[in-house]
Amino acid sequence: MNRIIFVFLLLAVSISAQERNYWNIMGGTRSALMGGIVIGGVRDNSASFYNPGALGFINTSSHSISSDVYGYSLYRIKDGAGDGLNIIANDFKTLPLMASGLISLDFLIDDLKIGYVLLTRNKSALNFTSRVELYQDLIPQNPNGIYIGNDSFIPTFSGEENVTAQYLVSQSSEEIWGGGSLSQKINDNLSVGISGFGIYKTYSFRENINVFAVDTSYFQTASNSLLRYQDIWSLALLVKIGLAYQNDFIKLGLTLTSPQISIYGQSKVAGILSSQNVLRDADSQSGIVTPIDFTADDRQQDLFAKVKTPFSIGFGFETPITNKLNFSFGAEYFAPHKQYTVSEPWQKTFVLSLGSSNDIESNSAENLKIVDEFKSVLNFGFALEFAASEVLKTFFSFRTDYNNGVYKQRNNYYLGFSEWDIYHFTLGATFKDSRSDFSLGLGYSLSFDDNYNQLVNFSNLKINDEIYLFNQPKKAKLNYQDISIILGYTYNLE
């Protein structure tokens, strides 16, 4: 009996979207088509985000910029809910990527610029479902099922039961950055800058597993229900420092980004685990079998929450290959962070009943605590820019987007759902007239994993660990693809 809580916690972390990927979304009219590979060569006001040091090299005293993306995502997990039980989901998305501006302060100090930026740093949403209906002798016969008097019983669960198993998981996250920049050109070759950002982040996760086995002869039901729920919002600050260098042959960039400084945040968390008519206790003398129903349940809200991000260092360069073709390379290293507590509930009884003398002492502070941890990540990419004419430029880019998750057995909830390494490609063009630039691009992203963990295992249902009517997850195959249209517009005020 003492392993019941331990098994619940294993199930609570048995699964692991892009909320754990740093290079998922890239904005800016030109920068988006370059895949964000512009740390060295950015020369528009998206530099407030990519490299604030480069703002000092921009000659136009002020302009505004925005870009948007419209996309379709397809997720397929072969055997995701058990052998032969595939999970397929899709999602349409529309989101603004970036809006930013630049103001020259030459009237105060020569070559001094300030910028502002508002961008969607991350956004994802997932909804996976699976359902199984079958007739199966899942529950062993209970010889003492229904008492009819005179020490007599009618057995229940004597043959096949009507079994239904249903799984639902939904996740959504969004991260919005807004901030300002200050940049000073030191000379014709060197410029430095700094950006400060305020960050608003939301994260919501819900997972449900329900299994019912109904004895249709006597309308007795054996069941399992599991719920995990967490909802978090947080406010934070961070600083990015940028250095930009250029000469006639190359443009170089270096950035340092601080960890987040948490201001405030709140969370809601809930957990339910119940088992009815599955676990049984047989009296050694009388032989009477008694079902032992198990319930663990709690929900808490308005808890303090703190979300962290790592220190990172980025480097990039841009150089001409021919008089019409430029090549760019960029990389960014994100430091690891050991496990920390995002949110910790109050001490409350989590196990409400066992129906047995072997009650377990357990509390919500441990079972429903949310933790996070991330490993180091090194992302890199390259981009090509071809000047087809004075008004038309075409682009191609590739970048990696590795996942920072540390997926292992834990005794707590974990902040995050996906464990996907994603690869991004973009293809597009910009069109220029006297006062504005317009961009149009196509993005394609993919991820694949032949060693992915099943979300749930409904194949060959049987009783596991005394109380569960489903199996421990095994391996599945993941395939994720995303196609998006990127639109951007820049208007130069001078």
C-alpha positions in Angstrom: 0.0 0.0 0.0 2.8 2.4 0.8 3.7 2.7 -2.9 0.5 4.2 -4.0 1.6 7.8 -3.6 4.9 7.0 -5.2 3.2 5.5 -8.2 0.9 8.6 -8.5 3.9 10.8 -8.7 5.5 8.6 -11.3 2.4 9.0 -13.4 2.4 12.7 -12.8 5.7 13.1 -14.7 5.5 10.2 -17.1 5.1 12.6 -20.0 7.3 15.6 -20.6 5.6 22.4 -26.9 7.7 24.8 -27.7 7.6 26.5 -24.4 10.9 24.8 -23.7 12.6 26.0 -26.9 14.4 29.4 -27.0 14.6 30.0 -30.8 11.0 29.1 -31.7 9.7 32.5 -32.8 11.7 35.2 -34.6 10.3 38.6 -35.6 11.2 41.6 -37.7 10.6 42.4 -41.4 14.1 41.3 -42.6 15.1 39.4 -39.4 12.2 37.0 -39.5 13.2 35.9 -43.1 16.8 35.5 -41.8 15.5 33.1 -39.2 16.8 35.5 -36.5 20.4 34.9 -37.6 21.1 38.6 -37.4 23.2 39.1 -34.2 26.0 40.3 -36.5 24.2 41.9 -39.3 20.9 43.4 -38.0 20.5 47.0 -39.2 16.9 47.8 -38.5 15.2 48.5 -35.2 14.5 44.8 -34.5 18.1 45.2 -33.2 16.5 46.3 -29.9 15.9 42.6 -29.4 18.6 40.9 -31.4 21.6 43.1 -30.7 21.0 46.6 -29.2 24.6 47.6 -30.0 23.7 47.6 -33.7 21.1 50.4 -33.3 23.9 52.9 -33.4 24.7 52.0 -37.0 21.2 52.8 -38.3 21.1 56.0 -40.3 17.3 56.6 -40.4 16.5 58.7 -37.4 13.1 57.0 -36.8 10.9 54.3 -38.2 8.4 51.6 -37.2 8.3 48.0 -38.0 5.9 45.1 -37.5 5.5 41.5 -38.6 2.9 38.8 -38.2 2.7 35.0 -38.8 -0.2 32.8 -39.9 0.5 29.1 -39.6 -0.7 25.5 -39.4 0.8 22.8 -37.2 0.3 19.1 -37.5 1.3 16.7 -34.7 1.3 12.9 -35.1 2.4 10.5 -32.4 2.5 6.9 -33.6 1.4 4.6 -30.8 1.0 7.7 -28.6 -1.8 6.2 -26.5 -0.7 2.5 -26.8 0.2 0.0 -29.5 -1.8 0.9 -32.6 -3.4 3.9 -30.9 -2.1 6.9 -32.8 -2.6 10.5 -31.6 -3.1 13.2 -34.3 -3.8 16.8 -33.7 -3.6 20.1 -35.6 -3.6 23.8 -34.8 -4.1 27.0 -36.7 -2.3 30.1 -35.3 -2.3 33.8 -35.9 0.0 35.9 -33.9 1.9 39.2 -34.0 5.7 38.7 -33.9 7.1 42.2 -33.3 6.5 45.9 -33.4 9.4 48.2 -32.7 10.7 51.7 -33.4 13.8 53.9 -33.3 14.4 57.5 -32.4 17.6 59.4 -32.9 18.9 61.6 -30.2 21.6 63.3 -32.3 20.3 66.7 -31.2 21.5 65.8 -27.7 24.6 63.6 -28.3 26.0 62.6 -31.7 25.1 59.0 -32.8 22.9 58.3 -29.8 19.8 56.2 -30.5 16.9 54.9 -28.4 14.6 52.1 -29.5 11.5 50.4 -28.3 10.1 46.9 -29.0 7.1 44.8 -28.2 7.3 41.1 -29.3 5.8 37.7 -28.9 8.8 35.7 -27.6 7.0 32.4 -27.3 3.5 31.1 -27.9 2.2 27.5 -28.1 -1.0 25.5 -27.7 -1.5 21.8 -27.7 -4.6 19.6 -27.4 -4.3 15.8 -27.5 -7.1 13.3 -27.0 -7.6 9.5 -27.2 -10.4 7.2 -26.4 -10.7 3.4 -26.3 -13.9 1.4 -26.1 -13.9 -2.4 -25.7 -15.3 -5.4 -24.0 -12.8 -7.1 -21.8 -12.5 -9.2 -18.6 -10.4 -6.5 -16.9 -11.6 -6.7 -13.3 -11.3 -10.0 -11.4 -14.5 -11.5 -10.1 -15.6 -10.3 -6.7 -17.3 -13.2 -4.9 -18.8 -10.8 -2.3 -20.1 -8.3 -4.8 -23.7 -7.8 -3.7 -25.0 -9.0 -0.3 -28.5 -10.6 -0.6 -29.0 -11.7 3.0 -28.4 -14.9 5.0 -24.7 -14.6 4.5 -25.1 -14.9 0.8 -23.6 -12.8 -2.0 -24.0 -12.4 -5.7 -20.6 -12.3 -7.5 -19.9 -9.2 -9.6 -17.4 -8.6 -12.4 -17.8 -12.3 -13.4 -17.1 -11.9 -17.1 -16.4 -9.2 -19.6 -16.9 -5.6 -18.7 -17.8 -2.6 -20.8 -14.5 -0.7 -20.7 -13.9 2.9 -21.7 -10.5 4.6 -21.4 -10.1 8.3 -22.2 -7.1 10.6 -22.2 -7.0 14.4 -22.6 -4.1 16.8 -22.3 -4.1 20.5 -23.1 -1.3 23.0 -22.8 -0.9 26.7 -23.6 1.8 29.2 -23.0 2.6 32.7 -24.0 5.5 35.0 -23.4 5.4 38.8 -24.2 8.4 41.0 -24.0 8.3 44.8 -24.0 11.3 47.1 -23.6 13.5 50.0 -24.6 17.1 50.3 -25.8 19.9 52.8 -25.7 22.8 52.6 -28.2 25.8 54.8 -28.8 28.1 54.6 -31.9 31.7 54.9 -30.7 33.1 55.3 -34.2 32.5 54.2 -37.8 33.4 50.6 -36.8 32.1 50.1 -33.3 28.8 50.6 -31.5 27.4 49.4 -28.1 24.0 49.2 -26.6 21.7 47.9 -23.9 18.1 46.8 -23.8 15.9 46.4 -20.8 12.8 44.2 -21.0 9.7 43.6 -19.0 8.3 40.0 -19.4 4.8 38.7 -18.9 4.5 34.9 -19.1 1.5 32.6 -18.8 1.5 28.8 -18.7 -1.5 26.4 -18.3 -1.5 22.6 -18.3 -4.2 20.1 -17.8 -4.1 16.3 -18.0 -7.0 13.9 -17.5 -7.0 10.0 -17.5 -10.3 8.2 -16.9 -10.8 4.5 -17.1 -14.2 2.8 -16.4 -15.0 -0.9 -16.4 -18.8 -1.5 -16.0 -20.3 -4.8 -15.0 -23.4 -4.5 -17.2 -25.2 -7.4 -15.4 -25.3 -5.7 -12.0 -24.3 -2.1 -12.9 -21.2 -2.2 -10.8 -18.3 0.1 -11.8 -14.6 -0.1 -11.3 -12.7 3.1 -12.2 -9.6 5.2 -12.2 -9.5 8.9 -12.5 -6.3 11.1 -12.6 -6.2 14.9 -13.0 -3.1 17.2 -13.1 -3.6 20.9 -13.4 -1.4 23.9 -13.2 -1.9 27.5 -14.2 0.9 30.1 -13.8 1.5 33.8 -14.6 4.6 35.8 -13.9 6.2 39.2 -14.3 10.0 39.6 -14.7 12.8 41.8 -15.9 16.0 41.1 -17.8 18.8 43.0 -19.5 20.6 42.4 -22.8 23.9 44.1 -23.7 25.1 44.2 -27.3 28.3 45.0 -29.1 28.4 45.5 -32.9 31.5 45.9 -35.1 31.6 46.5 -38.9 34.1 47.2 -41.7 34.0 46.9 -45.4 34.2 43.1 -45.3 32.3 41.8 -42.2 29.8 42.7 -39.6 30.2 41.2 -36.1 27.9 41.0 -33.1 28.1 39.8 -29.5 25.3 39.8 -27.0 25.0 39.0 -23.3 21.5 38.3 -21.8 21.0 38.3 -18.1 18.8 35.7 -16.3 15.3 36.8 -15.5 14.8 38.9 -12.3 11.4 37.8 -10.9 9.0 40.5 -9.8 5.9 38.6 -9.0 3.7 35.7 -10.1 0.9 33.5 -9.0 -0.2 29.9 -9.6 -3.1 27.6 -9.3 -2.5 23.9 -8.9 -4.8 20.8 -8.5 -4.4 17.1 -8.4 -6.9 14.2 -8.2 -6.3 10.5 -8.1 -9.1 8.0 -7.4 -9.6 4.3 -7.6 -12.8 2.5 -7.0 -13.5 -1.3 -6.9 -10.0 -2.1 -8.1 -7.9 -2.5 -5.0 -9.2 -5.3 -2.7 -8.5 -6.6 0.7 -9.4 -10.3 1.5 -9.9 -11.3 5.1 -7.6 -14.2 5.8 -10.1 -16.0 8.0 -13.5 -15.4 6.5 -12.4 -15.0 3.0 -14.6 -12.0 2.5 -13.3 -9.6 -0.1 -13.7 -5.9 0.6 -13.0 -3.2 -2.1 -10.6 -0.5 -0.9 -11.4 2.8 -2.6 -8.7 5.4 -2.7 -9.0 9.1 -3.1 -6.4 11.9 -3.2 -7.6 15.4 -4.0 -6.6 19.0 -3.5 -6.7 22.4 -5.3 -5.0 25.5 -4.2 -4.8 29.0 -5.8 -3.2 32.4 -5.3 0.2 30.8 -4.6 3.4 32.7 -5.1 5.2 31.7 -8.3 8.7 32.4 -9.6 9.8 31.5 -13.1 13.5 31.7 -14.1 15.5 31.8 -17.3 19.2 31.3 -17.9 22.1 33.6 -18.8 22.9 33.4 -22.5 25.7 34.6 -24.8 25.2 35.1 -28.5 27.6 35.6 -31.4 27.1 36.3 -35.1 28.6 37.6 -38.3 27.5 38.7 -41.8 29.9 38.8 -44.7 29.5 39.2 -48.5 30.2 36.2 -50.7 29.7 38.1 -53.9 28.5 41.7 -54.6 24.9 40.5 -54.4 25.0 37.5 -52.0 25.5 37.8 -48.2 26.1 35.0 -45.8 25.2 35.2 -42.1 25.9 32.8 -39.2 24.7 33.0 -35.6 24.9 31.0 -32.4 23.6 31.4 -28.9 24.6 29.4 -25.7 22.0 29.1 -22.9 23.4 28.1 -19.5 21.9 25.3 -17.5 20.0 25.8 -14.2 19.6 23.3 -11.4 16.2 22.3 -10.1 14.3 25.1 -8.3 10.8 25.5 -6.9 8.4 27.5 -9.1 5.5 27.2 -6.7 4.9 25.4 -3.4 1.4 24.7 -2.1 0.4 25.0 1.6 0.7 21.9 3.8 -2.7 20.1 3.5 -3.8 16.5 3.6 -3.7 15.1 0.1 -4.9 11.6 0.7 -8.5 11.8 1.8 -9.4 8.2 2.1 -8.1 4.6 1.7 -10.9 2.7 3.4 -8.3 0.7 5.2 -6.3 0.8 8.4 -3.1 1.3 6.4 -3.7 5.0 5.8 -0.8 6.9 4.3 0.4 10.3 5.6 0.8 12.6 2.6 0.5 16.3 2.0 0.0 18.7 -0.9 3.1 20.7 -0.3 5.2 17.8 -1.6 2.8 16.1 -4.1 1.6 19.3 -5.9 4.8 21.4 -5.8 5.9 22.7 -9.2 9.6 22.6 -10.0 11.7 23.5 -13.0 15.1 22.7 -14.3 16.9 23.2 -17.6 20.0 21.9 -19.3 22.4 23.9 -21.4 21.5 24.5 -25.0 23.6 25.7 -28.0 21.5 26.8 -31.0 23.0 27.9 -34.3 21.9 28.7 -37.8 22.8 30.4 -41.1 21.1 32.6 -43.6 21.6 33.7 -47.2 20.5 37.1 -48.6 20.5 37.7 -52.3 20.0 41.2 -53.8 18.0 40.4 -57.0 17.6 44.1 -57.8 17.6 47.5 -56.1 14.1 46.8 -54.8 14.0 43.1 -54.4 15.9 40.8 -52.0 15.4 37.1 -51.4 16.3 35.1 -48.3 16.9 31.5 -47.1 17.7 30.5 -43.5 18.1 27.4 -41.3 18.3 27.3 -37.5 18.3 24.7 -34.8 15.9 25.0 -31.8 17.0 22.5 -29.2 14.8 21.7 -26.1 16.1 22.7 -22.7 14.1 20.1 -20.7 15.5 17.8 -18.1 13.1 14.9 -18.2 13.5 12.4 -15.4 11.5 10.8 -12.6 10.4 13.4 -10.0 8.3 13.6 -7.0 6.7 16.9 -8.1 4.9 18.5 -11.0 7.2 19.8 -13.7 6.9 23.0 -15.7 6.7 22.0 -19.3 5.2 19.5 -21.7 7.2 19.0 -24.8 10.7 17.5 -25.3 11.1 18.2 -29.0 14.2 19.4 -30.8 12.9 21.5 -33.7 14.5 22.5 -37.0 13.3 25.7 -38.8 13.6 26.8 -42.4 12.5 30.1 -44.0 12.3 31.3 -47.5 11.1 34.7 -48.5 11.6 38.1 -50.1 11.5 41.8 -49.2 10.3 44.6 -51.5 11.5 48.2 -51.1 10.2 51.5 -52.2 11.3 55.0 -51.2 9.8 55.0 -47.7 8.9 51.4 -46.8 9.8 47.8 -46.9 7.4 44.9 -47.3 8.3 41.2 -46.6 6.6 38.0 -47.4 8.0 34.6 -46.4 7.2 30.9 -45.9 8.4 29.1 -42.8 8.6 25.3 -42.3 9.5 23.6 -39.0 9.8 19.9 -38.2 10.7 17.6 -35.3 10.9 13.9 -35.2 11.7 11.4 -32.4 11.6 7.6 -32.8 12.2 7.2 -29.0 9.4 9.4 -27.7 7.5 8.5 -24.5 3.9 7.5 -25.0 1.5 10.0 -23.5 -0.6 7.2 -22.0 -0.7 3.4 -22.5 -4.2 2.0 -23.1 -3.0 -1.1 -24.9 -3.6 -4.5 -23.2 -5.4 -2.9 -20.3 -4.8 -4.7 -17.0 -4.5 -3.9 -13.3 -1.1 -2.4 -12.5 0.4 -1.5 -9.1 -2.8 -2.7 -7.4 -4.9 0.3 -8.3 -4.3 1.3 -12.0 -6.3 0.1 -14.9 -3.8 1.3 -17.5 -0.1 0.6 -18.1 3.1 2.5 -17.7 4.0 4.3 -21.0 6.4 2.7 -23.4 8.0 4.2 -26.6 6.3 6.0 -29.5 7.3 7.9 -32.6 6.7 11.7 -32.8 6.4 13.7 -36.0 5.7 17.4 -35.8 5.4 19.8 -38.8 4.5 23.4 -39.1 4.0 25.6 -42.1 3.6 29.4 -41.7 3.3 32.6 -43.7 5.3 35.5 -42.5 4.3 39.1 -43.3 6.2 42.2 -42.4 6.1 45.9 -43.0 8.6 48.7 -42.2 7.8 52.4 -42.6 10.7 54.9 -42.5 9.6 58.2 -41.1 12.6 60.0 -42.7 
